[in-house]
Amino acid sequence: MSFDGVFTHAMVSELRDTLLSGRISKIHQPYENEIILVIRSRGANHRLLLSAHPSYARIQITQIDYQNPDTPPNFVMMLRKHLDGALLEKIEQVENDRVIHFHFTKRDELGDLQNIVLIVELMGRHSTIVLVNRESGKILDAIKHIGSSQNTYRSLIPGVTYVAPPKQEQLNPFSAEKEKIFQRLSQLELTPKILQQNFQGLGFDTAQELTSRLTEQPNEKMAVWENFFHELNDKLSPTLYEAKNKDFFTPISYQSIAKTADQITNYSTLSTLLDGFYHDKAEKDRAKQQGSELIRKMENERKRNQNKLKKRKQTLKDSENAEDFRRNGELLTTFMTQVPRGATEVTLPNYYEADQPLTIKLDPALTPNQNAQKYFHRYQKLKNAVKLIGQQIQEAKDEIQYLDSVLAQLEIAGPMDIEAIKEELTDQGYFKKKSAKKQKKKKPSQPDVYFAEDGTQILVGKNNLQNDLLTMKTAKKSDYWLHAKNIPGSHVIIKSNEPSDETITQAAELAAYFSKYRHSAQVPVDLVQVKHIRKPNGSKPGFVIYENQKTIIVTPVEEIILQMKKQ
């Protein structure tokens, strides 16, 4: 279901019950199109999320953690100026549209009462958040600035008068007169599309549910209609459906969806429902946006190291012919009087192989002696290079292995994980460190916590710094460690010295899922006690070596992973 006018109506009612008369204590803009207002109401803090995301626009109270940028954007600074400490007096929905007005009051420096409206328009890719002075009607700021060249109907820039979106002419199903509604229902062909054309704020899923209910009882249309909207006003039942590989959320039970649903989950509030629905979708999208720079940088680094490895392997191969360069130099020196100037090659007796004639290539711009010295120089260069080339090849391989592990982590990272990975890459020298003045002290990120069916705690590192901390410091020597065999992935620790077979299997599924081969049917996972693991000096973050391991084969299934108890 989309966040339609009907869902907006129900959400506004829920927010009124929780937030009215509350006072803003904090304002954040963790992401480009989203605002968090921390409102103190009824003895508790509530995080109100206002999202103008083009795909996930919504309003709700959220429990999902977020990371604030080091430098606050201009829009959030304007919000803090006008709304910090403000009292929320009213929340209203415009008709049954997806436009919500949050009315605030606050006294300015002179003690005068200011009336400010924060307007949220949930219009897909045209979604926006606008701060308006209620008395003057002027825009103080907007999360997206839209000039007249972009929109001839209205501008959304500071200083201009706020113009509301075009008014919809359909009937408001919550407030229209019963006679008008009955007349429409009696005359119309009942299809979802026609209901949407005649009644305001009906998303397709809502229109489909109404159509289904109305056609089941064709002689009781008005009673069916009133009962549906009575449920929306007084009998909410927030529900999440999984049907045909799609997720749907509804404010009440929709039988038209429930009939084909593979799984149905009920929630206590609309906000917790939206956290359940949007968490993975929005988090992956945010991570993709935030991680795109890191992915691009790491892929370029990987390509650079692959080229470096290729050149070093070629140098090693060339070094096998080093003795040929020394031989050519000595033959040119011995028979220098037989070497003509300006020639491109010369054939000389080869006393290394029973004086068999040997043709040697020459640089015509050099003298015979210079050509001989050139061969000696190439011989010496290869001999010197071969002393280091083995170490350099291993360094390039280690670097590629490390970059592969980072890229694998970025594929499944959430926004909070992205920050930790970037911090790790900064420590490794891939990004410049910020100056001490700008640098904000951050709490070190912690591994994810899961629980096996028997209650055993299982820890999962989500980046290489966490992996090192988890394996080398947090885990006891008697704990068990798991990792996908010979592929990039997370370190997984079972906090037990005698885990059951079921717990080992569940931990192995976690190790397989949080690896590069998470979509494979059979993933080999190594299992070993922590006491058999060590980290070589100077090795990259996350790299360890181990012995006495046992390998088990598992198939990671996302649904099983998500069902595991996660803190």
N, C-alpha and C positions, 0 to 999 in steps of 0.2 A: 504494500500500500504506500502511496505517496503521502506526504504531510499535507493533506487537503484541508479545506475549510472546516469540515466536520471534526477532524482530529484537532485542528487549531482551537475550535470552540471548547472541546473537552480539556485540552491542555491549559487554556486560559483559566478555566474554572479551577483546575488543580493548583495552578500557580497562585491564584487569588487566595485559596485556603491556606497556603503555606507562607506566602511572602508579603502580603499586604501589611502595611504599617511597619515594615522592616526598614532598616537603615543600611546603606552601602558602607562596607568597611574596607573593601579592597576592589581594585579594578585591574584586570590583566588582559592582554591581547597575545595569547600564546602562539596563535597562527594568523596568517594573513587576513582571513575573512571571518575570524571568530573572536568573540569577546566573552570574558568571564567576569560576572559581577558577584562578588561575595557579599551576601545580604544577611545581616543579623536579624533574625525574626523568631519570636516565640522561644527565646532562650537558646537558639542554635544557629550556627552558620550554615548557609545554603549557597552552593555554587550554581548560579544561574548562567547557563550557556546560551548565548545568542549567536547563531551561526548564519552567515550569508554565503556559505559554501555553495558553489554552482550545482553540486550533486547531492549534498547532504544538509541543505538549509533546514533549520529547525530552531525551536526554543524548548528548553527543558532544564531541570535541575540535574546536574551530573555528578557522579562519583569517580569518573575517570581522571587519573592523574595527568598532568600536563607540565611542560617545561617552558618557562618564560624566557623570552629572548634577553640577551644582556643589555641591549639598548631598546627602551620602549618606543614603539612607533608613534608618529605624531597624533594619530586619532585617539589612542589610549591616553595620551597626555592631555588632550582636550577634554576627554571624558572625566579624567581625574580633576581637572580644574572646575568643571561645572557640577559633577555628581558625587565627588568624594564626600561622604557623610550625609548625602541627601536621603530624604524619607520617601519611600514608595507609597504613594497615595491611591493610585488606581491603575488597573490593567484592563484595557478594553480591546475587543476585536472589532474591526470595521466590518459591519454587516456580517456575512459568513465568509468573508474573504480571508486570505492568508496575510493580513496586515494587522499588526498588533501595536498598540500605543502603551508605553509605560510612562505614567505621569509621576514626576518627582517634584518635591519642593526642597529648597535649601536657602539659607540666608547667606548673602554675600558679605564682603568685608565691611560694608557700611551697615549691616544688619537688616538690609531690605530683603524681603522674601522673593526668591526667584522661582518661577514655574518653568520646568524643563520637561520636554517630552522626548523620549527615546523611541523612535519608530523602527520596527523591524518588518521588512517586506520579504516574505518567503515566496520568491517568484523564479525558482530554478536558477538559470544562469544570470538572471537579472536581479537576484536577491541583493538586498543592501540593508545597511543600518544607518539611520540618520538622526542626528542630534538637533533638536529644534527648540527655539525660544517660544514658549506658548503664547505670550502676549503679542509679540511682533510677527510671529509666523516665519521668522527668518531662520535659515539653516546655519547652525553654528559649525558643524562639520559633518562629513559622511565618510563611511569606511571605504567607499569607492567614489571617486570624483567623476561625475558625468557632465560634460559640457554640452552646450546647445548643438555643437557640430556632431555629437554622437547621438543625441536624442532631441528631436525638434519639439516634442511634446512638453518636456520639462528638463531643467538642469538641476543637478545635485552637487552644488559647490557652495562653500561658505559665503554667506552674505545675501544669497538670493532667497526669495520667498518659496517655502516648501509647497509643492503641488502634488496632491495625492495621485496615485495611479488611476487610470480611467475607471469610472464606476461601472459595475456590472448590472445589467438590467434584469437578470433572472430573479425569481422569487427567493427570498431568504427562508429556508425551510424551518428555521427556528422561530421566526417572528411574523411570517405572512399570515393573513387571515385564513381561517379554516375553509371558508367558502371558496376562496381563490385556489387554494391547494386542491380541494375536492374537484373543482371545475377542471383544473389542468389534468388531474389523474384520470378523470372520466373521459376526457377527450383525446388523450394522448395514446399512441401506441407505446406500450411499456417495453422499452429497451434501455440498456445502460446509457447509450449515446444520447437518446432523446431526453432522458432524465437530466443528464449533465447540461443539456442545452436550455432546460427550463428552470432548473433549480440551482441556486448559487452554492459553490464550494463543495460539490460532490466529485471526489476522485473516482476513477474508473471502478476500483474495488468496492467503494461504498455504493455507487450506482448499480453495480452488478448485484450486490447483496439486497438492496431495496427491490430491484426488479424480481429477484428470486422470491422474496417474501410476498410481494404484491401479486405475482402470478399464481402462487400457491393458494391464495385466498382472494380470488377476483371479486367476490361479493362483499368483502370486508376491507376494501382498500384504505379507507380513512382510519379505521381502527388499527390496521397493520402499520400505517404511516406514523400515527400518534404513538404507538407502542415502541416503534424503533427510536424515535427521537426522545421519548421518555427514558429509555435505557441510557441514551447518550447523556442525558442530564442528571440522572439519579442512580443508575445501576451500572457503572463502568466495570468492565472486566478486561483489563489490558492483556492482550494475547499475542503471542508470537507463533507463526505457523511456518513449518518447513514443508513445502510441497513442490514436486517436480523440479528439484534442485534450485528452488528459489525461496527466499524468506519474505514473509508478509507480516506487518504489524497492524493491529486493529484496536480501537478503544473498547469495543464490546465483541462478543462472539459473532463471527461471520460464518454462517453455515455453508455458504456458497464456496468458501475456501476450505473449511474444516472437512468437507466431504472427500477432498483429494489430498489432505495433509498427511505427510509421513510422521510428523512430530508436532505436538502442540504444547506450548509452555505458557503458563499463566504468571503474571506479575502483579505485585501489590499496587504499583502506581504506573502512570504513563511514562514518567521519567526513567524508572528502572527498566521498563520495557524498551525505551529508546537506547539506553546504555547497552542493553543486551543485543539489540539489532545493529546499532551503528558501531559498536566498539571495534570489531575487527575490520569492517569496511572502511570507516573513517581513519582508523589508525594506520592501516596499510597505505591508504592514499596519502596521508600526511607524511608517513615514512618515505614513500616513493618520492614525494616532492623534496623533502629535506635531504634524502639520501642520494638524489640524482648527481649532485656535485661530487660526493664521495665516490660513487660508483664510477663516474667518468674519470676521476683522478686515478682510482685504483686500476681501472682497465688500461689506462695509458701507461701506468707504471709497470703493469704486468707485460704489456707489449714491449716496452723498452727493455725489460729484463730478459724476455724471450729472445730479442735480437742480440742482446749482450751474450746470452748463453750460446746462441748459434755461432757468433764470431769466435768465442773462446774455444768451442769445440773444433772449429776450423783451424784455429791456431795450433791446437793440440795435434790435429791430423797433420798439419804442415810440419810440425816439429819432428815427425817421423822421417822426414826427408832432409833433416838438417845436415846429416853427413854428406849428402849430395852437394850441398852448397860449399862445404869445406873442401871436398874433393875438387870441385870445379875451380875454386880459388887457388889451390895448390898446383893444379895442372897449368893454369894460366901463368902462374909465377915461374914454374919450371921451364915452360916453353914460350916465354914472353917474346923472344925474338921471332917466333913463327906466327905471332898474332898480328895481322895487318890492322892499321888504323882505319876507322870509319866502317869496319865490317859489322854486319848484323849477327854473324855467327862464325865459328871457326871449328875445324875438326882436328883433334890432337890425339897422340898416342895416350892410352890410359894404362899406366903401369900398375894400377890397382887390379886390373883384370887382364893380365898377360898382354899388355900393350894393344888391346882391342881398340880401334878408333872410336872416339867419343865426340859428338857434336855439342858444342857449348854456345848458348845464345849470348850475344853481346849488345851493349848499348853503343850505337855508332858515335854518339856525342862524347863518349869517354875514351881515355887512353887505355891501352892494354893493362897498365898497372892499376888504374882506377876501376876497371871492370873486375880485376882480381880482388881488390879491396872491397868492392860492393858485395861480392859473394861471401867474403869473410865476415863482413858486417851482418849480412842476413843470417849467416850461420850462428854468430854470437848472439844476435837478438833472439833467435828461436831457442837457443840453449838457455838463455836467461829467463825467457818467458815460461819455458816448461817447468821451471822450479816453482812458479807461482800459479800456473794455469789450473792445476788440480784443485787448489784451494779456491780460486776464483770461480771455477765451474760449480763447486759445491755451494759457494755463497749465492750465486745466481739461482740455483735450484731451491735453496732455502728461502730466498726472497720470493720466488714464484709461489712456493708452498704457502708462505705467510699471506701473500696477497689473495690467493685462492680462499684461504680461511676467512679473510675479511669480507670478500665478495659474497661468500656463502652466508655469512652473518647478516649482511646488508639485505639479502633477499627476504629474510623473515623478521627484520628488525622493526620495532615500533618506534614512535618519535622519541621516547625516553632512551631507547637503546642507541639511536643515532647519535645523540649527544655523547654518550659514553664511548662509542666507537671513534668519533671524531677526536675526542680527548686522547684516546690511545694513539691514533695516527699522528696527532700533534706531538706527543711524547716521542714517537719514532722518527720525527723529522719530516713528515710528508706535508705538514702545514706549519706556517709560522706561528710561534707563540704570541699571544696578545701581551701587550705591555702590562706591567704589574698594576698600574692604576685602573685599567679597564677590566682586568681579570677579576671575576667574581668567584669567591670560594664556593665550590659545589660539594655536596655530599657524594662520596663514592657510590657508584651504582652497585646494587646487590643482585646476586643470582636469583632466578625464579625458584619458588618453592612449590613442590607438588607432594601429594601423599598417595602412596599405594593403597590398595584396597584394605590391607591389614593395618593401615595407619603409619607405616614406615615412611619417614621423611626422605624425599628425593630432591636434590638441588641440581639446578641446570644453569650453567654459565651461558650468557647471551653475547659475550664478546671476549676477546683474548685476555684482557686485564682481569675480568671476572674469572675466566678459566684458570689463570695463574693463582689468583687469590684462593679460589675454591679448592684446587688440587694441592697446592703447596703449603697453604696456611690454615684454611678452615677445616679441611678434612682430617680425621684421625688416621693414623697408620693402619688401623684395623678396618676402616670403612672400605667400601668397594667402589671402584672407578670404572666408568664405561665410556667408550668413544667409538664412533663408526670407524671401521677398519680401513686404514690407508686413504681416508678421504677427509676433507675439511668438515668440521662439525664442533658441537658443544662438548665440553667436559660435563659428565653427569656423575654425581656422587650419591650412593645409597648410604644413609646414615645408620648403618648396622654392620656388625661383624659376622652375623649369621642370617643374611636375608633369605626369605623363602624363594622357591623357584618362581612363584607368581610375581613376587616383587622384582626379581631380576628381569623377568620378561617385560614387565611394565617399564622399568628403567631403561631397558634396551630399546623399547619402542620410542621412548623419549629421545635417546641418543640418536636413533635412526631418523626420527622426524626433524630434529634440529641439526641436520647435516645436509650436505650438498645433494644427497641421494634420497631426500624425503619422499619423492614421488615414485621411487622404485618399488617393485614387488617384493624383492628379497634383499635385505641390507645386512651385511656382516657387521657385527658389533663385538669389539674386544672387551672382555671383563677381567679385571685384575684388582687385587688389594692394593691400596695406596702405598703400602710399604715397598712395593716393587717398582715404584715410579721415581724417576729423578729428572731434574732439569739441567742440561749442560750449561756451563758458564758462558755467558754472552749470547745465548740463543734468543730467538725472537719470542715475544709474548705468546703464550698458549702452546709453545712447543715443548714436549716432554718425550722421554724415551722410557720404555718399560719392558719387562720380561715376565715369564710364567703366566702369560695371559691365556684365557680360554675364549674361543670365538663362538658366538651364537648367531643364528640367522632369524631375523624378524621382519615383519611387514608393517610399516607405520601407517596407521589409519587416523586421519585428522579428527574424526568424530570421537574416537576413543581417547585421543589426547585431550580434547576439549572437555570431555566428560570427567577426566581425572580431577580430583579435588585440587584446586590451585589457589594458593594464597597470594 
